[in-house]
Amino acid sequence: MHSGEIAHRTRRGVWAGGCDNQGADGSVFTLWLGAVVRRIDRFLTPRRIRDYPRLMLLAMAGVLAGHVLMRSGWLGGLGQIIGHDFIAQYTGSAVFLQDIDRLYDFETHRVVQEDLVAPTPLVGLAPFINPPYVAMAYAPLTRMPLSWAFAAWSCAMLIAAVAAAVLSWRYLTPGEHVSHAVSPGSLIVLTLSCFPFVEGYIVGQNHALTLLLVVLLCVCVSRRRRVMAGCLAGALIYKPHLALGFVIVWACWRDLRALFGFSVVSLLWAGGCLVWQGTQPYLDYVGIGDQLLTLSYFGNPDSIMTTPYGFLTSILPIRNLDSIKAATAVWGVFATAALALIATKHRTGTAAQKMPVLALGVLYPFVASPYAMLHDLVLLLPVFLLLAWRRGGRPALKGWATGSYVATLLLPLVGVVVDVALVSALPMAIAVTQYWSLWRGDRPSGGASTALCADQTQAPLGGSR
């Protein structure tokens, strides 16, 4: 295929979104926005779209290599403990197996982690703050020394990220663009080079596993494998807020099969821990709830927090914490009602109409929950692919996707300087604008994934049969 044809197809491709109605209402803002979108479209030539992420991947790989090669024991070249989030999970699992009563004793975590990284001095503390059944799931890794376990985990996360990118290209990209606008290689490069992935990979997060599960879930929804989609959502409960948006959408769609799959997996997982260790670990977990809500003041850096709660705690002193809790609780109720309303409106739609609603379910934890971090923004990959099933949306998805790729790098860096959670504005802006576009009823893109048969593309996805 010659370069001119590639350029034409890319400009009309999956990221281009639709601007069919730009200026139709005659407003100055709409005309200005249309001009901005067209300038972005002209700037984002196929060569730039191809080369810039590759350069970013090389730069990020260099940073990661320097962090490891310049290490002193477990202290990396960037001045932080290598894989400290993984060490927190490893610690929680070790305490779970040896002394369950101290699972949420942060001082015990400190002692265990100091022993794990010795003779390297422990810089900071990453406590275990997940539900007790998460510690149970990490138990097999504690059979290996920490260094081997972390190496195995890092390899698994890299494989998961690559698999998620390939599956996204194969099943979530609208069909007429599968082999033209994007390629599996380009999605792999975009995924591995984006700053949220790199940030999470350095600290040993499970964000790549989250990305893979969400992609598989969306694929199952698109192929009408409802029970399996629910099971995958149940597997997400190691971070319960990430699954909640899907549950709300399915409840509004009256998709009993998906809810059944979610209930089975979540009950088996959480219930297995309950049978093994009893109710006390769960009571202890509930007991540290108030302590967790203060981590933004004493633990998590403000610059990587991506929720309204994180933004407010980054600009207001701790004496305003009660007001922040109340304000974000009210906002959470409003966001939940908004998601339920838009999901109900599209309950009987076709696949192309309903997949963008699922994107709002992916964005829900960034809008309504207290905590979601920078590394969780790797979920923007399936979000934009799901939104690309529609023609409409202003500004164009191409601009949104490119702007988000850049913003996830620049906003946290600026946030470090000003000590404000600036990146929290990004998922909020995407969610609000796409919600408004869906509410206005913009047209779906006629092309569905190549994995969908024609009758599946036109058939309703919601409801139980």
Secondary structure in CASP SS format (residue, H / E / C, confidence):
PFRMAT SS
TARGET T0000
AUTHOR 0000-0000-0000
METHOD secondary structure of the structure
MODEL  1
M C 1.00
H C 1.00
S H 1.00
G H 1.00
E H 1.00
I H 1.00
A H 1.00
H H 1.00
R H 1.00
T H 1.00
R H 1.00
R C 1.00
G C 1.00
V C 1.00
W C 1.00
A C 1.00
G C 1.00
G C 1.00
C C 1.00
D C 1.00
N C 1.00
Q C 1.00
G C 1.00
A C 1.00
D C 1.00
G C 1.00
S C 1.00
V H 1.00
F H 1.00
T H 1.00
L H 1.00
W H 1.00
L H 1.00
G H 1.00
A H 1.00
V H 1.00
V H 1.00
R H 1.00
R H 1.00
I H 1.00
D H 1.00
R H 1.00
F H 1.00
L C 1.00
T C 1.00
P H 1.00
R H 1.00
R H 1.00
I H 1.00
R H 1.00
D H 1.00
Y H 1.00
P H 1.00
R H 1.00
L H 1.00
M H 1.00
L H 1.00
L H 1.00
A H 1.00
M H 1.00
A H 1.00
G H 1.00
V H 1.00
L H 1.00
A H 1.00
G H 1.00
H H 1.00
V H 1.00
L H 1.00
M C 1.00
R C 1.00
S E 1.00
G C 1.00
W C 1.00
L E 1.00
G C 1.00
G C 1.00
L C 1.00
G C 1.00
Q C 1.00
I E 1.00
I C 1.00
G C 1.00
H H 1.00
D H 1.00
F H 1.00
I H 1.00
A H 1.00
Q H 1.00
Y H 1.00
T H 1.00
G H 1.00
S H 1.00
A H 1.00
V H 1.00
F H 1.00
L H 1.00
Q H 1.00
D C 1.00
I H 1.00
D H 1.00
R H 1.00
L C 1.00
Y C 1.00
D C 1.00
F H 1.00
E H 1.00
T H 1.00
H H 1.00
R H 1.00
V H 1.00
V H 1.00
Q H 1.00
E H 1.00
D H 1.00
L H 1.00
V H 1.00
A C 1.00
P C 1.00
T C 1.00
P C 1.00
L C 1.00
V C 1.00
G C 1.00
L C 1.00
A C 1.00
P C 1.00
F C 1.00
I C 1.00
N C 1.00
P C 1.00
P H 1.00
Y H 1.00
V H 1.00
A H 1.00
M H 1.00
A H 1.00
Y C 1.00
A H 1.00
P H 1.00
L H 1.00
T H 1.00
R H 1.00
M C 1.00
P C 1.00
L H 1.00
S H 1.00
W H 1.00
A H 1.00
F H 1.00
A H 1.00
A H 1.00
W H 1.00
S H 1.00
C H 1.00
A H 1.00
M H 1.00
L H 1.00
I H 1.00
A H 1.00
A H 1.00
V H 1.00
A H 1.00
A H 1.00
A H 1.00
V H 1.00
L H 1.00
S H 1.00
W H 1.00
R H 1.00
Y H 1.00
L H 1.00
T C 1.00
P C 1.00
G H 1.00
E H 1.00
H H 1.00
V C 1.00
S C 1.00
H C 1.00
A C 1.00
V C 1.00
S C 1.00
P H 1.00
G H 1.00
S H 1.00
L H 1.00
I H 1.00
V H 1.00
L H 1.00
T H 1.00
L H 1.00
S H 1.00
C C 1.00
F H 1.00
P H 1.00
F H 1.00
V H 1.00
E H 1.00
G H 1.00
Y H 1.00
I H 1.00
V H 1.00
G C 1.00
Q C 1.00
N C 1.00
H H 1.00
A H 1.00
L H 1.00
T H 1.00
L H 1.00
L H 1.00
L H 1.00
V H 1.00
V H 1.00
L H 1.00
L H 1.00
C H 1.00
V H 1.00
C H 1.00
V H 1.00
S H 1.00
R C 1.00
R C 1.00
R C 1.00
R H 1.00
V H 1.00
M H 1.00
A H 1.00
G H 1.00
C H 1.00
L H 1.00
A H 1.00
G H 1.00
A H 1.00
L H 1.00
I H 1.00
Y H 1.00
K C 1.00
P H 1.00
H H 1.00
L H 1.00
A H 1.00
L H 1.00
G H 1.00
F H 1.00
V H 1.00
I H 1.00
V H 1.00
W H 1.00
A H 1.00
C H 1.00
W H 1.00
R C 1.00
D C 1.00
L H 1.00
R H 1.00
A H 1.00
L H 1.00
F H 1.00
G H 1.00
F H 1.00
S H 1.00
V H 1.00
V H 1.00
S H 1.00
L H 1.00
L H 1.00
W H 1.00
A H 1.00
G H 1.00
G H 1.00
C H 1.00
L H 1.00
V H 1.00
W H 1.00
Q H 1.00
G C 1.00
T C 1.00
Q H 1.00
P H 1.00
Y H 1.00
L H 1.00
D H 1.00
Y H 1.00
V H 1.00
G H 1.00
I C 1.00
G H 1.00
D H 1.00
Q H 1.00
L H 1.00
L C 1.00
T C 1.00
L H 1.00
S H 1.00
Y H 1.00
F H 1.00
G C 1.00
N C 1.00
P C 1.00
D H 1.00
S H 1.00
I H 1.00
M E 1.00
T C 1.00
T C 1.00
P H 1.00
Y H 1.00
G H 1.00
F H 1.00
L H 1.00
T H 1.00
S H 1.00
I H 1.00
L C 1.00
P C 1.00
I H 1.00
R H 1.00
N H 1.00
L H 1.00
D H 1.00
S H 1.00
I H 1.00
K H 1.00
A H 1.00
A H 1.00
T H 1.00
A H 1.00
V H 1.00
W H 1.00
G H 1.00
V H 1.00
F H 1.00
A H 1.00
T H 1.00
A H 1.00
A H 1.00
L H 1.00
A H 1.00
L H 1.00
I H 1.00
A H 1.00
T H 1.00
K H 1.00
H C 1.00
R C 1.00
T C 1.00
G C 1.00
T C 1.00
A H 1.00
A H 1.00
Q H 1.00
K H 1.00
M H 1.00
P H 1.00
V H 1.00
L H 1.00
A H 1.00
L H 1.00
G H 1.00
V H 1.00
L H 1.00
Y H 1.00
P H 1.00
F H 1.00
V H 1.00
A H 1.00
S C 1.00
P C 1.00
Y C 1.00
A C 1.00
M E 1.00
L H 1.00
H H 1.00
D H 1.00
L H 1.00
V H 1.00
L H 1.00
L H 1.00
L H 1.00
P H 1.00
V H 1.00
F H 1.00
L H 1.00
L H 1.00
L H 1.00
A C 1.00
W C 1.00
R E 1.00
R C 1.00
G C 1.00
G C 1.00
R C 1.00
P C 1.00
A C 1.00
L H 1.00
K H 1.00
G H 1.00
W H 1.00
A H 1.00
T H 1.00
G H 1.00
S H 1.00
Y H 1.00
V H 1.00
A H 1.00
T H 1.00
L H 1.00
L H 1.00
L H 1.00
P H 1.00
L H 1.00
V H 1.00
G H 1.00
V H 1.00
V H 1.00
V H 1.00
D C 1.00
V C 1.00
A C 1.00
L H 1.00
V H 1.00
S H 1.00
A H 1.00
L H 1.00
P H 1.00
M H 1.00
A H 1.00
I H 1.00
A H 1.00
V H 1.00
T H 1.00
Q H 1.00
Y H 1.00
W H 1.00
S H 1.00
L H 1.00
W H 1.00
R H 1.00
G C 1.00
D C 1.00
R C 1.00
P E 1.00
S C 1.00
G C 1.00
G C 1.00
A C 1.00
S C 1.00
T C 1.00
A C 1.00
L C 1.00
C C 1.00
A H 1.00
D H 1.00
Q H 1.00
T H 1.00
Q H 1.00
A C 1.00
P C 1.00
L C 1.00
G C 1.00
G C 1.00
S C 1.00
R C 1.00
END
